[in-house]
Every structure is written in structure tokens, then in C-alpha cells.
Amino acid sequence: MVTHLVFDGVADGPLGVGLDVMSTAARLLRSGLVMAPVPERALRQCVVSVDGRPVRTGAGRTLPVDGALSARGLREGDVLALPGLGAATESQVAGLLQRPDISRGVEFLTRAARKRVVLAASCSATFVLAASGALDGRQATTTWWLSGAFARRFAGVTLRADRMVVDAGSVLTAGSAFAHADLMLAIVARTASPALAHLVARYLVLDERTSQSRYMVTEHLRSSDPSVRELEAFVLANIERQVSIQQMARATATSPRTLARRVEDALGTTPHRFAQRLRISRAVHLLETTRDSVESIAARVGYADAAAFRRVFRRETGEAPRAKRTGSLRSRAGEVTRRARGDGGGAERSR
């Protein structure tokens, strides 16, 4: 049984896609396309609020629910899933966690964890889950642009901000907004069957994604701390060579320990991983805009070993360098074709 717990401000899209993933899984299982011994209860779902009253979504729509949050309806192994709540800044998250309805939800999550209910959350709802203590001592992810705020608020959680989904046993977390789709696929794989989850992804045309890194906007991440901006400038100025933490610290007029703390506070990662993201971001740009070989691009972003570059690239983007280039070329070819036909507006305007 999957119970979707919603609050005022719930993101419409992620909730909708979560419901669609589960209903599609149930339909495909009934069709016999996947032969798996799945208990009927595993793919049932309902939507609840803390008091059983309708909630107002982030888009301003009134959303009726199936009932009130209740421990009586939850069994061991059931899933309680929280879609994102539309909080886009650290101050909005702080306000969110002070709301009475959220406080009631946090208290319930604490009790549900003791009943061995599987808890899952995506985007800003990961803050609600973390506030319950369910993530203490575990790995988790969150929406990438709030990773620094998450790391500061929940020091007892090992943050993996680059990951799309983190499965930490009885709790699962996912990244930004529509990472909720990835979260629900992970839930289908766990409660029903991996083969069924894969089939759902194919029917709903959902890509299998492991990393948020390709979606991170560096300009947003760097804005919160001068040391991060200085570090970024230093790495980009030395993009063709690897730099040590000692060199990074000297460039930012800090000690290695201070720099590590500041980067962790701002970005939820290490200086080394941040530098890798910058290098891979430059590599993506070169793959999409030049015909240089992968080996040449690897050298231009500081990797003498092309094999090591490929490993880091796949970890950070979720795909191989050549696949990234092929996808970009296919996308541009499609755009040229649409424009030639007038579908993209370019040919239309020239007439």
C-alpha cells in the first residue's frame, strides 16, 4: 500500500506523476506482461492529508483527499510518500517547518518509522522527512539548489546531493521536483518487481536517471558564499590541470579545513567534487559544441586518463560522453527539421 501524504502547497506535477506510476504499475501487472508474485495490496494507493480535509496545491487548485492520516491503516512494509512542497528558498523551508500541519506530519513520520513503514520523500519534502529524525545517521539526497541548506540544518544526515534517488533501507529520498517519478519507480521496484518498474518507465517514457548533476545550475549554487565563487574562478582558470585542496585553499585565502566546511555548508559537497562538476560541465559544453575527440576533451578539462574521465563523466551525468554527444546532435537535428517544416516557428516567421 502506498499512501501519498499531501500538505497545502503540494506540487501538482510530482503528485500526479506519482499517482500515474502506481496506477500504471497495477494495470501492467493485471495485463500479465510481467509475471511477478506481487501481493495485491502492494500497488494499492490513496491520498491523505493530516486532517482529512482538502488541500490547496502549489498551482492553487483544491485537491480532495481520500481521508485523514492514520496509523491504523498502515502496516509494516507499506509506503508513506511525500511529494515536494514548492519551497524554493531556505527561508521558505524554514517557514514550512514551522507550520502546524507540517509539525503534525513530522510527529506522525516519527511514529510511522517505529512501525517499520517505508518512508519516502522528494524535493523540499525531504526536509520534512529529515525533521522527523528518520534520516539521522543515513544517506539521503534532496533538491540540488537547497543542498547547502539541508546540510546545515541536518548535520547528522550524510547528504548525497548529486544522487537522484537514495535508498537507505527503510527510507528513500529523491531530488528536485520530478525526481518524484524516479522515487516512485524505485518504490515499484522494491514493493513489486524491478522488471515491472522498468516496464512502467518504458510505457510512461521515463528515462532511468541516477544523477542530478546534469541539471545543476552552477550560477545558482555559487551565489551563497564568496569562497565558493573564488573557488569556481580558480578551478575554471586552471581547467586543464588538476588542483589540490591545498592549492584551492591558497587561492581562496582559507585553510583546507575552512574551505571544506564552507563548500559543504553552501553546496553539500566537497571542494574536490565541486571542481569535478565544473570540469564535467565544461566537458559537456565541448561535447555539444565541438567535434573534438573524447580523449582531447578529457585533456582539456584536466584528465590525462580518458578512462578516468569517462568514469567521472558517467557518475556525474548518468551517461557516457559519446551518448551525451549523440543525444545533443539528435536534438539539434530534430530542431533543424522542425524549423525547415515551419514547426519551430523559424520558417513561419520568414514567410
Secondary structure by P-SEA (a helix, b strand, c coil): cbbbbbcccccaaaaaaaaaaaaaaaaaaaaccccccccccccccccccccccccccccbbbbbcccccccccccccbbbbbcccccccaaaaaaaaacaaaaaaaaaaaaaaaaccbbbbcccaaaaaaaacccccccccccccaaaaaaaacccccccccccccccccbbbbccccaaaaaaaaaaaacccaaaaaaaaaaacccccccccccccccccccccaaaaaaaaaaaaaccccccaaaaaaaacccaaaaaaaaaacccccaaaaaaaaaaaaaaaaaacccccaaaaaaaaccccaaaaaaaaaaaccccaaaaaaaaaaaaaaaaaaaaacccccccccc
